[in-house]
């Protein structure tokens, strides 16, 4: 159980799942009615969740957009930051002060739920519900993505088995398989063993579903036609002359789109305070681009005055990719950003051990604020004005909170103490008012970090040096040649998606604070031609995570009443 936030004694605190289970939910048709969605355009999954029809979404195109607010965070620590909780709380807070607001967040992956991270529906009295469904199978989107991805994998091997008309070089197949689970044993495997009847043996492997290019495509596609086109643009491998073979060359795009037809439609749920929320898509931020779907965000902007969305992990990953990939590709212009921090996490960045976080240390707060300051400065590089949300815990002292506020003020921004975890929307009113003022002030001068025409390796260096404050990027000859080849093939205008540890500005997860002068080693580059970006894998980052020594699954069970325990 998490430590209590403001306003509740530790012994009285309910778990997140207990709070969610006690929620008084409204029928999903009533939630949709608040947004002007007729019942015939809501495709219900039970009484408390529904998909919004593509026909309704298309009919909103001529409406003006509301204000777009990004919620991001400092680098995550074991102490917790509460980014999703703050996103949900801010959405509730905006509705509380009379604004029409929608929350847009990502769906949860089963891998982290049963591994180490836990659920992804917020926490305390700032959650989206039904929490158990959202963290488990939900509306089946991730299963559809897994199926579409693995259909393509099967079609590749089948194409080769039946004569290989496209002359695919089996040594240069670029498409792996996926599953929505952490399983290190599947990172590298040999397939098609057992004789002639099973095909041609070759090395392959699995990634986690949230790292799949199909996930990225679904989250960046504007509609079903765009989805099918992007699926067809997936590069599955290369011929002996190194020319690319596309998914459309083996006629996979149509069937894949059929599997994703329903998954493409955003999921509507509600917060604990019965305010609307879109929960759709879920690419990881450390190995993918870390944002909910474009179609959910753009639809929300047509239906509300304020849309609060999040980007995964710290701003060095999530916010940078939100700005440089999602906003660039979808033509979005964020009006303001909120960076979430906690006293506890800042103290860890200041060198305090986890077991000592309950003791006051203003000195550690001041030292750890360097991490927060780096994120503030980075977000401002994109021309987006910034507020800081201090997600409050009972162990925080007034002096520690004041130290953060004083520090943030020196950077020309403002930090606001938020108590939404324990008090819901009532605990985040001040931030809601300030977000409205900042978003409406017209100070946003958003622009991506680098232009489309910049060479690919220079884009990588720009991110590494301007955002991570690295001194150099280390890449061998093969990596540099591969980037130049893609430029020659017409992919030089694509943005970069850095696969990097979320725990540090560097590629060393143990290097906290605001390090400078470090190197960023590139291990591998992958072309996601359908999604429309280049994946750059750095350091020890894995596209298939493993389970910890004591996985969360050991605590998850059904109790005698049939309720789920241990999920969050």
C-alpha positions, 0 to 999 in steps of 0.5 A, a space after each residue: 500500500 502506498 504511503 498516505 497523502 495529505 489529509 488521511 492518517 496512515 491507518 485509515 488509508 484505503 488502497 487504490 483498488 478499494 477506492 475504485 471499487 467503491 466508486 459510484 459510476 454513471 452509466 457510460 451513455 450518460 458520460 457520453 451525453 455530457 460530450 454530446 455523443 448520441 447513444 447510437 455512436 457509443 459501442 458499449 462494453 458492459 455498462 461502464 465503458 464504450 468505444 466512440 464510433 468512427 462516424 461520430 469522430 469524422 463528423 466533428 472535424 469542422 469544430 474548433 479545437 480546445 486547449 491542449 495541456 500536457 502533463 509530464 514529470 521528472 525522472 521516475 524513482 522508486 519513491 513515485 511521482 504520480 503523473 497519471 494521478 495528477 493528469 486525472 486529478 487536473 481533469 477533475 479539477 478543471 471540471 470542478 471550476 466549471 470548465 469542460 475538460 476531458 482526460 486522455 491517457 494510455 491503456 495499461 500493459 499486462 507486462 508491467 501490471 504483473 511485473 513491477 510497475 503496477 496499474 496505470 489508472 491513476 491513484 487515490 481519489 484521482 482515478 479512472 474507472 473501472 480500474 480492474 478492467 482498464 488494467 487487465 483486458 479492457 476492451 481488447 485493444 492490446 490483444 487486437 494489436 498483438 494478433 495483427 502484429 503476429 499475423 504479419 509474422 506468420 505471413 512472412 514465414 508462410 510467404 517464404 515457405 511457399 516459394 518466397 516470391 518477394 525474394 526475402 533474404 531470411 538473414 535480413 528479416 526485420 519483423 519479430 513477434 510480440 506478446 503483452 507480457 514480460 518474458 526475457 526467455 523470448 528475447 532471442 529464439 530460433 524458430 521453424 525447428 523440427 524439419 522441412 515441414 516447419 519451414 526454414 530455421 532462423 533466429 528471431 525473437 519477441 518484443 513486448 506488445 507496447 513496443 510493436 510498430 503496430 501499436 505506434 501506428 494505431 496511436 499515430 493514425 488519423 483514421 482507418 484508411 491512414 491506418 491501413 496505409 501505414 500498415 502497408 508501409 511496414 518494412 518486414 525485411 530486405 532482399 539480397 540486394 538490400 531493397 526493402 520488402 513491405 507488408 503490402 508486398 505480401 498482401 498483409 495490410 488489409 487483414 491487419 486493418 480488419 483485426 484493428 478495426 474496433 481497436 482503432 476507436 477510442 475508449 470512453 470511461 469516467 473518472 471517480 468524479 464521473 468526468 469523461 476520460 479517453 483511455 486509448 493506446 499504450 506505447 511505452 515511453 522508453 522503447 516507443 513514443 509513449 503517448 495515447 492515440 492521436 485519434 483520441 486526443 484530436 477527438 477530445 479537442 473537438 468535444 471539450 474546452 480543455 484536454 489534459 493528456 500525459 506523456 510517459 515517464 520523465 519529460 526527457 522521454 515522454 515530453 520530447 517524443 510528445 512534442 517531436 513525434 506526436 505533435 509534429 505528425 498530428 499538427 497539434 499545438 500544446 498550450 501549456 505543460 505541467 511537470 509533476 514532482 514529489 518531495 520524495 522523488 526530488 530527495 532521491 535525486 538529491 542522494 537520499 536513500 529510499 528508507 530515509 525519505 521520511 526524514 526532513 532534508 531541505 538540503 537534499 531537496 535543493 540538491 535534487 531540484 537540479 533534475 526538476 530544473 533540467 526538465 523545466 528548461 527542456 520543456 521551455 526549449 519547445 516554446 511551451 509555458 510550464 507549471 510544476 505540480 507538487 504531488 503531496 505526501 504526508 511526510 513532506 514538510 512545509 520547508 521542503 515544499 517551500 524549497 521547491 517553490 522557491 527554486 522553481 520561481 528562480 526559473 520563471 515558473 511556478 510550483 503548486 502544491 496538489 492534494 488530489 490523491 487524498 481530496 480529489 478535485 478539491 485538492 487541485 483547484 489552485 492548479 486548475 485555475 493557474 492552468 486555465 490562466 496559463 493556457 489562455 494567455 497565449 504564451 505558447 510558441 510551440 515548435 519541435 526541437 529540430 527540423 524535418 530536413 536535419 540529417 538523422 544522426 544530427 537529430 540524434 545528437 541534438 536530442 542527446 546534447 540539448 535534452 540529455 546534456 550529453 557530450 557525445 553520441 557513440 555509434 559504430 560505422 554500421 549504425 551510421 551507414 544504416 542511417 545514411 542508407 535510410 536517408 538515401 531511400 527517402 526516410 531522412 525527414 523522419 523524427 527520432 524515437 530514442 529508446 533509453 532508460 527512464 530513470 536518468 538523463 543519461 543511459 545509466 539508470 543509476 545516474 540521478 540528478 542532472 548529469 552532464 558530459 556523459 556519452 550516449 552509446 547507440 546499440 541499434 537503429 530500427 526503421 519504423 516506416 509505417 509509424 513514421 520514425 526511426 527507433 534508436 536503441 541506446 545503452 542496455 534498454 530492452 524491447 522485451 522486459 523481464 520480470 523482477 525477482 518478486 513480480 507483482 503477480 505473486 500478490 494478485 489473486 481472487 479473494 473469497 468474495 470474488 474480488 481482485 486483490 493486489 492489482 494496485 
